[in-house]
Amino acid sequence: MDQMTTFFVANGLIQSFSGKGLVPEEIARSIDFLIAIGFGAGFTVLLATRLGFPISTTHSLVAGLMGAGLMAVGWK
């Protein structure tokens, strides 16, 4: 993959997993929120791997995003 393709794909993923539309924009842009998503996704992958479950990193990112969003704004 060349650099331009890699940049395009990475930019698309960042837009998809940014939290916009899930939480207010000021929360979605905060570094704490982004770190929480990363840690949640990483923990999900580690736990599933340790327990021998099949895992998708995309699904773990979605779960991390949902968990961080629920903690940031609550259940509405």
ChimeraX attribute file (.defattr): number of C-alpha atoms within 10 A of each C-alpha:
attribute: neighborCount
match mode: 1-to-1
recipient: residues
	/A:1	6
	/A:2	6
	/A:3	8
	/A:4	9
	/A:5	10
	/A:6	11
	/A:7	12
	/A:8	10
	/A:9	11
	/A:10	12
	/A:11	11
	/A:12	12
	/A:13	12
	/A:14	10
	/A:15	10
	/A:16	11
	/A:17	17
	/A:18	18
	/A:19	22
	/A:20	14
	/A:21	8
	/A:22	15
	/A:23	20
	/A:24	13
	/A:25	12
	/A:26	9
	/A:27	17
	/A:28	21
	/A:29	14
	/A:30	10
	/A:31	10
	/A:32	12
	/A:33	21
	/A:34	19
	/A:35	13
	/A:36	18
	/A:37	25
	/A:38	17
	/A:39	15
	/A:40	21
	/A:41	23
	/A:42	15
	/A:43	14
	/A:44	20
	/A:45	20
	/A:46	13
	/A:47	13
	/A:48	14
	/A:49	12
	/A:50	9
	/A:51	9
	/A:52	9
	/A:53	10
	/A:54	8
	/A:55	14
	/A:56	13
	/A:57	12
	/A:58	12
	/A:59	13
	/A:60	20
	/A:61	20
	/A:62	18
	/A:63	16
	/A:64	24
	/A:65	25
	/A:66	17
	/A:67	16
	/A:68	24
	/A:69	21
	/A:70	14
	/A:71	12
	/A:72	15
	/A:73	12
	/A:74	10
	/A:75	7
	/A:76	4
